[in-house]
């Protein structure tokens, strides 16, 4: 499969050409032993599929949307397939789905007002997408533009939005009319739902006054001479109860549900209670066989009866499909109700969409739900951490008995093969490596009485020490501590600041400490107890601002600092205690890199290149920051949102994990398959992927298992050099084009690798099929 080489490139080429006749036999062995790898430059979503929003049944296929996810389920073979922007969708955050059977299309409405028409094949699988972005791109509309409900009436779809009612022409794929609704103070009046009876259109809205509670009902009559765009033609309708929840049309009459009371029907200008219910949540949905009544305890459908179960908690939409009831539940995801019970059907994913921080080590991603000083309690059965096995693509989580808050920091000690986790108020915990299955066993670590359980950050160093900082202590109590490899703890009274949120050990034995926003930086030498504060003063740090949100050590030992005015770098951390020390901002084309950009996160890949998260997108720069390699935004990539919350790079695969959005509006986790991995210590095993390259492949070939800055040469069957490059960390890439830009033709190519110092080499083979 590959040969170990200890001679020059000329000898490599001569030796390989001599053995060329053996290639077909060796190639078969080479191909069969390699697993699949993610295509370089590809994106993957890692959102939660437990926050159900909408569901649609298309023959033998069920489509379901969650807060940030979208997938379909085959009733025939049980397969689940996820969909996202990388598959052609225009956006993320679906609010409603509506199947249009006469058009063989799925209408997709988003939380920001965007609209997609997903064309479906004869086998109900997704095809091309037609986008209608009139609402989301309009300049004159209010900021809130969410689509809350879709009501189809003939060839029109009435869209209930946060600013009024929009009529979508389903034949022309265009907005036909917009009816703005306003409160008395001029602010938008949200419309939650509409229902059409034989003679009127009813709208369920927010209250006229912002200070009021509950929902209101208004109606307009269908008449040729009546302009429904005129607010004067919309008349208030008395509500059947204060906790009005939903409205539908049932056999030509208006039906309304009132929480805690039941179902009412509009008859002769009044309301009649047709079904008394005491559930705190009562919703109703139309079906071909009659009214579908849904509570937080049961779903009742004509001809099926009641379906109950603990999985039912917050049903957002339900529909009948033969003898099965499908429910999109905000807490459980997609539920299939049959024979009186529910079954959850969800793709692999985390339990939530917001993670304050991310941490990686070999083959593993740790997604942390809370920030360093966060005192928020876990809700319901939410686990304190989510763990992704990157190679297996499996998520694991489990509640931890006695722990009320989520984990806020993580550090892996390779010598112990143990992961340490901390909580602000919950102390220190550990997990044994290799437990990233469906259940993760977490064990409490006993702390000395002098160390507060309010831990704010963790970090490990090359000597196997576990460093931790704590808060909620007295002004004289130490807040920096270390757990030695023998399990003994030591505290450092010289550090007593209670708001330290990050520790970065450098290559000199110093600790770089990042206090909460506005606190600048501290550097501490645990050997001598020296401590230094670094700020904006010249010679005293030279920071761009004292407001720092990210800190990272790169592969050369430099300390990168992410400030609210862009990144800056301490190139010589060893001089931290010199008389004068100043950070230097990277310069690109004569200007500061990302000047005045608020840097939210920094990650360093295997090629020492930097990934910088901001509120305007994700930036990938050269090792010294002098070159911008890539810019990713929500507009030019599958990045869900320009607001990057956290970054982490898994070293073996080179996957870049990106958390987007904010705590109140999370957009979920995505990953990008980067071009750099952790370099190997020696050349011993090559991984070339994809291999073979098939005719439909249009991406980039990756070559893994390399030492840093190794020379990689691609040779054709005649021994001629086709392409040459150098590895970024442990990976090199080839675009399948030669030096003249011509595409590689069908054949077998030699991949020859020589280490940076020329002391060793390795060769592999790549098949290209055109």
N, C-alpha and C positions, 0 to 999 in steps of 0.2 A: 504493500500500500504506500509506503514511503521509505526512503533510504536515509540513514544518517551519514552526513558528508563532512569530511575534515580537510578539504582541499579547495583550490581556487575555483572560480566560476567557470574558467576554461575547461578545467578537468571535469567539473560537474557536467557541463554540456557534452563533452566527448563521451563520458561514461554512460550518460542517459541515452544518447543516440545509438550507442552500441547495443543497448538492451531494448531498443524500440520494439522489436518483434514480440517481446513478452508482454507488451502493454495490454492487449485485449484480454488476456487471461487475468492479469493483475487487476485490471479495472473492475471486473465483475466483483472480485473480493472487496475492493475498495468501496464500491457503492453499497454493498449489502450490509456493511458494518456501521454505517453512519445514521444516527437519528435525525429527525427533522429539526430545523432551526428557523427562527423567525427571519423573514426577509428583511435585509437592511433597509432602513428608511420607512418601514411599515409601522402603522399605529394600531393600538389595541385599547379597547375600553375596559375598565375594571370598576364599573358602577354597581350599586346595590340594585337588586331586582326584587326587593321586598317592599318597596314603596309603590304599590299598584295605583295607577291612575285611570286607565281605560282598557277596554277589551273589545275585540271584534272577531267574529267567527266567519271564516271564508271556506265553506265546504268542509274538507277534512283538515283544515289548517286554522289555528287560533293565533291571532296577533294580540300582543299585550304590550302596554306602555307603562313604565314606572317613572318616577320623578326625573331621572336622567337616562333611563335605559329603554331599549326597544328590542323585542325578540318575537319569534314565532315558533309554534309548537305543532308538530305533526301528530294528529290523532291516530294515524296509521301505524307509524313505527316508533313513536315516542321521542323522536329527535328534537332537540332544541337548538335554534340558530339565532345568534345575536346580530343586531344591525346597528349601524351608527354612521357618522359623517364619513368615515373611511369607506363606507359602502355606497355612498352617493346621496345620503340624506342631506338636507340643507342645514339642519340645525340639531340642537339637543333640547331636552326638556319638553316632551310631548304632554299636552293637557287632555286632548280628546282624539279618539279614532272614530271613523264612520265608514263602514263598507258600502260601496255603491254597486250593487250586484248587476244592474243593467249596463254599467260601464266597465265592469271588471277592474275597479280601481279602489284604493283605500285612501280616504281623505284623512290627512294628518294635520292636526292643529297644534301649534306650539304655545308655550307660556309667554313668549314675547310677541305673539301675533303673526309669526311666520306660518306659511301654509305649504304643504307638499301634497301632490297627488302621486301615489305609488301605484304604478301599473303592475298588474299581476298576470302571471302566466296561466296557461290552461290547467297546470297542476297547482295553482294558487301560490306559487313562489314569487318573491319580489323581482321586479324588473327595473325599468327606467323610472326616473323621478322627474315630475314637472313641478316647478316651484312658482308660487305666487307670493311675492314679497312686498306687495303694496302696503300692507299695514306696518310691517316692521321697518320699512325704509322711509315711510312718509315723514316729512319734516314738521308738519303742523299738528300732529296728533299728540295727546298727552303721553307722559313717560310710561305709565302703566297701560299695556296693550294686550294683556293676556286674553286668550280665548277660553271661556269657561264652559261652553256648551255648544253643540251643533244640533240644529233641528231642521231636518230636510222636509221641504214642502214642494213636491213636484220637481222641477229642474232648478230649484233654488235651495240654498242652505242658509238658514238664519244663524249667524254666529253671535252668541252672547259674549260681549267683551267687557273689559274694565272701563271702557269709555262710552259704551252704547251698543247699538245693534248694527251689524254689518250683514248685507245680503250678498252672497257669493253665487255667481252664475255657474252652475255645474256643467253647462254645455260649452261655454266660452272660456272657462278657467279665468274669470276676472271678477273683480269687485264691481257690483252693479249699483249698490246704494249704501250709504252710511248714515245712520240715524244717531246723532249725538244725544246723550242724556246728561243732564246737569242738575246739580243741587242748587239751592237758592243762592249759595255763595259763589256760584260759578265753577266749582270744582266738578270733575267727572263723577257721574253716578253709575257705578258698576251694575251691569246686568248679568245675573248668574245663570238664567235659564229662560227658555220660552216654550210655550205649548200652544198649538193651533187647534181650535175647535171648529165646528162647522161654520161659524160666523164671526169669530174673533181671534185675535192673536194676544195672548197673555204673556207678560214679562215679570219674572221674579227679580227684584232689584234690591240694592242696599237701601237703607232708610234715607229719606230726603235730607235730614240733618245728620252731620257727622257724629254728633254727640248722642244720637239715638241708637238703640240696639234693635236686633231682630231684622227681619226682611219684610219687604213691602211688595204689593201686587198691583200691577197696572194693566190696562187692556185697551186695545184699539179695535174697532170693527173693520172687517173686510168690506170695502165698498169702493166702487169705481171712482166715485167723486170725493173720496176721503184720502187726504195726504197723511200717511203714517209718519212722515218725517217731521210733521208739525207737532211739537210737544203738547200743544193745546188739545190735540185729538186723542191723547192718551189719558184715560180716566182712571183715577184710583179705584181699586176694588177692596172692600173690607176683607181683612184676613180672617181665616177661621180660628186662628190662635196666635199667641205671641211668638211661639217658637216654630214659625213656618219654615219648613226645610226644603221641600221640592214640589214641583208641579209637572203633570203630564196630561196628555189627552187620552181618555179612555172611552172608546165607543162614541166619540164625538162630544163628550162632555169633559169639563175640566175636573181633574182630581188633584188634591193637595194633601201633603203629609205634614203633620204637626208633631214635633218631638214631644214625647210624654203623653200624647192624647190619641193619635191614630190617623186614619185616612178619612178625608172629607170629600164629598162630591158637590159640585155647584149645580143647584137645581132651582129653577124659577127665581133667580136673583138672590138666592140664599145658599147656605151651606148645610149639608146633611152628613152626619157622622155615619159612615158605612162600615167602619171597622175600628173598634176601640183597641188601642195598644198603649202600654205603659213604658215601653223602651225609651231610653233617653235619646236614641238616634233612630229616626224612621225615614227611609227614603223609598222612592218608588220608581219603577222603570217600565216602559211599555213592552209588551210582547205580543206575538201573534195570537196567543191563546188567552190573553187577558192581562190584568195588572200583576206585575212582579213586585212584591213588597219585601223590603230589605231592612233589617235592623242590625244592631251590633251583636245579636245573638242568633239570628236565624234568617234564612231566605225562604220565602214561601211563594211557590209558583203554581198556577192552575195545572192540574193534571199530574203534578209531581209531588206536591205536598211540601213539608218543611224540611230544610237541610240545615243542620246545626253543627257546631264544633268550636273548639277553643281557638282555631286559626282565624275565625271570623272576628274582626275587631273594628275596622273602619272601612266598610265597603263603599267604594267610590263609583262603581258601575257594575251592573249585573245584567245578564241576558240568558235566555233559555235556548238550548240546543238539543232538541229531542228530549231525552230523559236526563240530560245533564244541565246543570246550572253553572255558568262561568262567572266568576267574581274577580274584579280588580280591587284588592284590599290594600289600603295605605300602609298597613303594618306587616302583612304577610305576603304580598305580591299576588300572583295569579293563583286562583283556587278553582278546582274542579269539584263540583258538588254532585254526588251520585249516591243512590241508595242511603240517603239520610246523613252522609258524612262528607267532609271536605278532604281533598288532597292538594298539597302545595306543589306547583310546577314552576320552578325558577331555574335559570341558568346559574352557573358557577359565578360567585361574586362575593364582595364583602357585605357586612350587615348594615352599613351606613354609607353615605356619600360624602361626608365631611371628615377629614383627618387634619388635625392641626400640624402634625409633624410626621415625617417619613424617615425610616432608617433601614439600611440594607447591610447584609453580609452575604457570604457565598451562598447563592441559590435561594436567598430568602429576603422578603420584604416585610418589614414591620410597620404597620399603619397605626398611628397613635391618635386617639380621638380628642385628647385635651392638650392645652398648652401648659407651659411650665408653672404658671401661677393660677391656673383655672380651678375654681372650686365647684364647678357645675357637677351635679350628681348625675349618675347614670340613670337613664329612663328605662322603665320596664325591664325586659330581659336582655338589654344591650350588653355585650361583652366589653371588657376594658381595653381590648386590643384585637386587631385582626392581623392574621399572619398568612402571607402568600408564599407557597412553594413555587418559585419562579419556573423551575424546570418542569414540574408536574402540572402547573397551572391550576393548583388547588388551593382554596382558601380554608382556613381553620380559625375557629374562635370558640370560646366557651366562657360562661360567667365564672367569676372567682368569688367563692364564698367569703363573706365578710368585707368585701371591697366595694365601697359606695361610689368611688370616683374612677374615671378612666386612667390608664397609664399615660404619662406625659413625656417619658424619655426612655431610651434603650441603649444598651452597650453590649457588645459580644466579646467574650474572652475566649480566644481560640484555644489556648492551652488547657482550659477547663471544658471546652466544647459546651459552653453554657451562655445563655442569653439572660442579661439582667434587665429588669423593668422597674420603673419607679412611678409613684403616684404622689400628688400633692395632698398629703394627709393620710395616705394609705401605706407609706413606707416603701421598702425594697422587696422585690420578688425575683424569682429566677425560673427559667425553663431549660430543660436539657435539650440540646440540639438533636434534630431528627424526629421531633414530636409534632412537626407541622402536618398533621393529618386532620381528621374532622374534629378532634378534640385535643386541646392543648393543656397539658398538666402544668399548673403554675404553683410554685411553692414559696411561702414567705421566708425572707431572710431576716434573722434576728438582728436588730440594731442595738448598739449600746445606749444606755439611758441618756447619754450626753448628746446623741444625734437625733435631731427632730425628724419625725416621720413625714414632714412636709418637704419632700424632695423636689427640687426644681430642675435639676439636670444631671446627666450621667455622661461619662466618657471613659474609654479604656486607652491605655498606652502600650507601647511595644514590650514593656516588661511584665505585662499581665496585671497591672494595677487597675482597680476600678475607682475612678474619681467621682465624687458626688457633691452637689451643693444643696443647701437646705434653706428654708425660710421659716417665718413665724418663730423666731428665737428672740432672746433678750439682746440688747445692744452690745453686750460683751461676750456673747456666746459665739463660738466658731461656727462658720457656715460652709467651710470647705473641709472635706474629709476624704480619706482614701481607704479602700479595702485592699489589703495586700494579698498576694497569691496564697498565703497560708491562712487566710480568713480573718486576720487581725485588722482592726480598724485603728486609724490615727486621725486626729483632728488638728487643724492649723488655726489657732486663735488670731493670727495676723490678718486673716480674712474673716470679716464678720458682717459684710453687707448681705442683706436678706433678700435681695431681688436679682441675684445672678441667675440667668436663664440659659447659659451655654458655656461649656468648658471645651477648649481645644488644646490638647497637649501638643507641643511642638517637638522638633527633633533635637532640641538642646536641653530637654528636661524641664522647660518652663511651661506654665499653664496660662493660656490666654482666656480671660474671663469676660463674658459679655453681660453686663447688667441689663435690666429692662430699659425700654426706650428713654433716651436722653442722658444715659449714664456714661457714655463714652466707652472706654475699655480699661481693663486692668491686666497686668502681667505679674505673675507670682512665681517665685523660685522656691520650691519646697525644700531644697537643700540648704538654703541660707536664710529662708523666711523674708527675703527681700520682696517688696511689692511696689509696683509703680502704676500710677494712673496716667492714661493717655487720653488726650483731648484734642481740641482744635488748635491749640497754641503751637507756634513754630518752635521746633526742637523738642516739643512735648507731645508728639504724636502726629501733628499736622493733619488731623482728620478733617474731612470735608464738613462734617457736622457730628455732634455727639449722639445723634439718633441713629442707632445701628440695629439692623434687623437680621443680619446673617454674618457668619464667620466660618472660614474654612481654610485648612492647610492643604497646599497642593503637593504634587509629587516631588518638587524640589525643596520643600520645606517652607516656602513663602506663605505668609498669612494674608488671605484675601478677606477684605472687609466690605460688606454690603451696607451702604448708608442710604439715607433718604435723598442724597444728592449724587448717587452713582457709586461705582466700585472704586476702591483704592487698595494698595498693596504694601505690606511690609516685606521687602525683599530680603532683609537681613534680620530675622528674628533673634539671632544670637546677640545682636546689639541692643536688645530691649532695655538693658540697664546702663547703656552708655549715656554720656552727658546729654547728647542730642540724638533724637531719632524721629524721623518723620515718614509717614506713608506717602507713596507716590501713586497717583492715579494712572492707569494705563492710558496710552495715547493712540488714537487711530486717525490717520490722515490729518495730523496736526491738531486734533481736538481731543478733549477728554472722552474716554469711552462712556457712552450712555450718560452723558452729563445731565445732571438734574433728574435722572430717573430714580424712582424709589425702588431699591433692590430688596426684594422679599426673600430670596433664597439663592444659595450658591452651591453647586455641585461640581466635582472634579472627576473627569472620566479617565480611563486607562491611558490615554494619550496626553494627559495633563492639560487638556483643553477644558475651558470653563463653560458651565451652563449657568446662566444668570436669569433668575425669575424676577419679573417686574409686574406692575399693574397694567402694563401695555403689551404683554406677551412674553415669549421665551426667546432668549438670545444665546447663541453658541459661538464662542470666540476662541481664537488661537491661544496657546499656552501663556503668552505674555500679554494677551488682550489687544494686540496691535492689528488684528484682522477679524472682521466679522464673518463667520463661516455660514451661519444660518439664522434666520429670523422666523419664528413661528407665531402666528396669531390665529384667532378664531376665524378670521376671514380667509386666510391662505392655507389652512391645515385643519385636521380634525381636532385641534385643541378646542375644548368646549367653551372656554372663556379666557379673556386676556389676563384676568387676575390670577396669577400663579401664587398659590399659598405655600407650597412646599415642594422640594426636589430631593431625589435620591437616585443613585445609579447602582444597579446590581453589578458587581465586578466581573462575574464569570460570563454572563450573557451580553453585558454592555447596555442592557435596557435602561432607559431613562424614565423614571416614574415621576409623574407630574400631578399634583393635587391642585385643582382649580376652584375658583369661587370663594365665597365667604361662609362663615358659620350660619348666617341667616339665609343665604341663598347659595347653597353648595351646588357645584356642577360636576362633582365626581372626580375620579382618578382615571388617568389615561397613561399609556406608556408608549415610548418611541424607541424603535430598535436602532441604537446608535452604532457608529462605526468603530468604536474603540472599546477594548476590554482590558482587564488587568493583564499585564505582560507575564509570560512564563519565565521561570528562572533559567530554563535551558530549552533548546529545541529538541523535542522528543515525540511530539504527536501533532499532526496537522488535521484540521477540520475544514473542509471546503464545502460550501453550501450556497445555493442548491447544487446538487450533483447527481444526475446530469442536469444540464440546463436545457429545458424543453422549449419547443417552438413558441409557446405562449408566454414565456417568461420575459418581462421587460425591466426587471430591476437590476440590482447590483449583486455581484458575487462576493461573498465574504470568505476570508481565510483566517481561521482562528488558531490559537495555540502557539503564537509567535513570541519571541523576545522583543523587548522594546527597540524601536528604530531599526528593525531588521530590514534588509534589502529583499524585495520579492520580485522575481522575474518570471514572466509568462512566455513560454516558448511554444511554437507550433510544431507540427509533425516533422518538419524539415530542420528543426533546431534553430530557427530564426527567432530573434527576440521580437515579441509582439507588443509587450507592455512592461514597464518597470515602475515600481513604487516603493514606499517604505511603510512599515507598520506603524499604526497609532496605538501605542500600548501593545496589546496582544493580538491586534486584528489589522489586516490589510484588506482593501477592497479593489475590485475591478469592475468597471462599467460595461465590460464586454466590447470595448472599442479599442482599436490599436492607436498608435501615435498619430495616424492620419485621420482619425475619427471614423474609420470604417468598422462596421459591425463584425464580430467574430463569426466565421463560417463553421459549418459542421466539421467536427474533428475532435481529436484528443489532444489536449494541451498539457504541457508540463508546467507545474508550479514549483519553482526553485527558490528556496529561502536560504539566505546567508545572514548570520548574526552580525550585529553592528561592528564588532571587532574582527570579523572574518574568521573566528576560531572554529565555528561549526556551521553546518548546513543541513538542510532537509529537503526532500522532494516529494511531491504528490502529483496526482493526475486529475484532470478535469475533462469531462465529456460535454461537448456542446452539440445540440441537435437543432437544426434549423429546418 
